């Protein structure tokens, strides 16, 4: 009898299916895991943007989380949209009871355009209570700039930033370089040493949910027993396949979703 690893995702719901909990479940399933899902928020969104968000009470988010942790014993946890301080504080307390379960956090602090997605007290709780519990945090460049209080413009900036964030918060950081110019996209991981992950840029507007998908893929591979650098490398290869396959799609009128089950996926 073969039993897949259980990966828990804690995130908001995207009714268009391209991001959030829906993208996480697709990713975990595509990579051979069993997806358990805790919803933190209900959003009104599609490929053109988000128009409303309603967060669940922190007590309900925590109760969902503890029900899964106590029964299914996930081998890794991915966290996305948290939004409120009570949700973050409750999750940090629950997850502290499982110190050997790796947590991958996609911080969802700012939009890709730099618009704040959480209030200051929630951002502070994320930094002080949840970051130290994580194995990996995966900010985009705007979020990394926000955390450090300075803009990041080059690969060298990313290298220094990843090291500084690791030293400040005591967990590994993966800075995603998709917003930098160039024909290659390079992500920078610092987990005590610096790792680069590069791939050719795929020119497409179908990039909705890339942060959710990438962090879920990393969490799945960690839960399957791979090292952190290997998990990032495998997730990066999966991302390239999902983006390439989705570049031929037309779903919605805005930034379309990824193809989470690409035809050339080989596990």
C-alpha positions in Angstrom: 0.0 0.0 0.0 1.3 3.4 -1.0 0.2 6.5 0.9 1.0 10.0 -0.4 2.5 12.6 1.9 -0.1 15.0 3.3 0.6 18.7 2.7 -1.4 21.3 4.5 -2.1 24.6 2.7 -3.5 27.6 4.7 -4.6 30.3 2.4 -7.5 32.4 1.0 -9.9 31.2 -1.7 -9.8 32.4 -5.3 -13.1 31.7 -7.0 -11.4 32.0 -10.4 -9.2 29.0 -9.5 -5.9 30.4 -10.5 -4.4 31.4 -7.2 -4.9 30.9 -3.4 -6.1 27.6 -2.0 -7.3 26.4 -5.4 -3.9 26.8 -7.0 -2.3 25.2 -3.9 -4.5 22.1 -4.0 -3.8 21.7 -7.8 -0.1 22.0 -7.3 0.1 19.6 -4.3 -2.0 17.0 -6.2 0.0 17.4 -9.5 3.2 16.6 -7.6 1.9 13.5 -5.9 0.9 14.8 -2.5 -2.5 14.7 -0.7 -3.7 18.3 -0.2 -5.5 19.3 3.0 -6.7 22.9 3.0 -7.5 25.5 5.6 -9.3 28.6 4.3 -8.4 32.0 5.9 -10.4 34.3 3.6 -13.0 34.4 0.9 -12.0 36.8 -1.9 -13.9 38.2 -4.8 -11.5 38.1 -7.7 -10.8 36.9 -11.3 -8.0 37.3 -13.8 -8.5 41.1 -13.8 -8.0 41.6 -10.1 -9.4 41.5 -6.5 -12.4 43.5 -5.6 -13.3 42.3 -2.1 -11.8 40.2 0.8 -13.6 38.8 3.9 -11.4 37.1 6.5 -12.6 34.3 8.6 -12.4 34.7 12.4 -8.9 33.7 13.7 -10.5 31.1 16.1 -12.1 29.3 13.1 -8.8 29.3 11.1 -7.0 27.9 14.1 -9.7 25.3 14.7 -9.4 24.1 11.1 -5.7 23.9 11.3 -5.6 22.0 14.6 -8.2 19.5 13.2 -5.8 18.7 10.3 -2.6 18.7 12.3 -4.0 16.4 15.0 -5.5 13.8 12.6 -3.7 13.9 9.2 -0.1 14.7 10.5 1.0 16.7 7.4 4.7 16.4 6.5 4.8 20.1 5.4 2.7 23.2 5.7 2.3 26.0 3.2 0.9 29.4 4.3 -0.4 32.1 2.0 -2.9 34.9 2.7 -3.2 35.5 6.4 -4.3 39.1 6.5 -5.1 39.7 10.2 -3.0 39.6 13.4 -5.4 37.2 15.2 -5.1 34.7 12.4 -1.3 35.0 12.4 -0.9 34.8 16.2 -3.2 31.7 16.4 -1.4 29.9 13.6 2.0 30.6 15.1 0.8 29.1 18.5 -0.7 26.0 16.8 2.3 25.3 14.6 4.7 25.7 17.5 3.4 22.4 18.8 4.8 20.7 15.7 8.4 22.1 15.6 9.7 19.4 13.2 7.1 20.1 10.5 8.6 22.4 7.9 6.5 25.6 7.1 6.8 27.5 3.8 5.4 31.0 4.0 4.4 33.1 0.9 3.9 36.3 2.9 1.3 38.0 0.7 2.1 41.4 2.3 2.0 43.5 -0.9 0.5 43.0 -4.3 2.8 42.7 -7.3 2.3 46.5 -7.9 3.3 47.2 -4.3 -0.2 47.8 -2.8 -0.5 46.8 0.9 -2.5 43.7 1.5 -2.5 43.7 5.3 -2.7 46.2 8.2 0.5 47.2 10.1 -0.4 45.1 13.2 -0.7 42.0 11.0 2.6 42.7 9.2 4.3 43.1 12.6 2.8 39.8 13.8 3.9 38.1 10.6 7.5 39.2 11.1 7.8 38.6 14.9 5.6 35.5 15.4 5.4 33.5 12.2 8.7 34.2 10.4 10.7 32.5 13.2 8.6 29.4 12.9 9.2 29.0 9.2 11.7 26.9 7.3 11.4 29.2 4.3 9.8 32.6 3.5 9.3 33.4 -0.2 8.8 37.2 -0.7 8.6 38.9 -4.0 10.9 41.9 -4.5 8.3 44.4 -3.4 7.8 42.5 -0.2 11.5 42.0 0.4 12.0 45.8 -0.1 9.2 46.5 2.4 10.8 44.2 5.0 14.2 45.9 4.6 13.1 49.4 4.0 15.0 49.8 0.8 14.5 49.1 -2.9 16.1 46.1 -4.6 17.1 46.5 -8.2 19.9 44.0 -9.0 20.9 40.4 -8.4 23.5 41.6 -6.0 20.8 43.5 -4.1 18.9 40.3 -3.8 21.9 38.3 -2.5 22.5 40.9 0.2 18.8 41.1 1.1 18.4 37.3 1.4 21.4 37.1 3.7 20.2 40.0 5.8 16.7 38.7 6.2 18.0 35.2 7.2 20.1 36.8 9.9 17.3 39.0 11.1 14.5 36.4 11.3 16.3 33.1 11.7 14.8 31.3 8.7 15.7 30.8 5.1 14.6 33.3 2.5 13.9 32.8 -1.2 13.8 36.1 -3.1 12.0 35.8 -6.4 13.5 37.8 -9.2 10.7 37.7 -11.8 10.3 41.5 -11.6 13.8 42.2 -12.7 14.6 42.8 -16.4 16.4 40.3 -18.5 15.9 37.2 -20.5 16.7 35.0 -17.5 14.8 35.0 -14.2 16.9 34.3 -11.2 15.7 33.5 -7.7 18.1 33.7 -4.7 17.9 31.4 -1.7 19.9 32.0 1.4 19.8 29.2 4.0 23.2 29.7 5.5 24.7 29.8 2.0 23.6 31.4 -1.2 22.0 29.4 -4.0 20.9 30.7 -7.4 18.0 29.2 -9.5 17.8 30.6 -13.1 15.6 29.8 -16.0 14.8 31.5 -19.4 12.0 34.0 -19.2 8.7 32.8 -20.8 6.9 35.7 -22.3 3.3 35.4 -21.4 0.6 37.2 -19.4 -0.7 34.0 -17.9 1.0 34.3 -14.6 -1.9 34.5 -12.1 -1.0 32.5 -9.0 2.7 32.0 -9.6 3.6 32.9 -5.9 1.0 30.5 -4.5 2.0 27.7 -6.9 5.8 28.1 -6.3 5.5 28.0 -2.6 3.1 25.1 -2.6 5.5 23.1 -4.9 8.4 23.8 -2.6 6.4 22.7 0.5 5.3 19.5 -1.3 8.9 18.5 -2.1 10.0 19.3 1.4 7.2 17.1 2.7 8.5 14.3 0.4 11.9 14.4 2.1 14.0 16.6 -0.3 16.5 19.1 1.0 15.5 22.8 0.8 17.8 23.6 -2.2 16.6 20.5 -4.0 13.0 21.3 -3.2 13.4 24.8 -4.7 15.1 23.5 -7.8 12.4 20.9 -8.4 9.7 23.5 -7.8 11.4 25.9 -10.2 11.4 23.1 -12.9 7.7 22.5 -12.3 6.9 26.2 -12.5 8.6 26.5 -15.9 6.4 23.6 -17.2 3.2 25.2 -15.8 4.0 28.6 -17.3 5.1 27.2 -20.7 1.9 25.0 -21.0 -0.4 27.9 -19.9 1.2 30.3 -22.4 -1.1 28.7 -25.1 -4.2 29.2 -23.0 -6.8 32.0 -23.0 -8.8 31.9 -19.8 -10.4 35.1 -18.6 -9.8 38.6 -19.9 -6.8 39.5 -17.7 -3.8 37.7 -16.4 -4.6 34.1 -16.9 -3.8 31.1 -14.7 -1.1 28.5 -14.9 -1.5 25.0 -16.2 -1.0 23.0 -13.0 -1.1 19.7 -14.8 1.2 20.3 -17.7 1.4 17.5 -20.3 5.1 17.1 -19.9 5.0 16.6 -16.1 7.2 13.6 -15.1 7.3 12.8 -11.4 
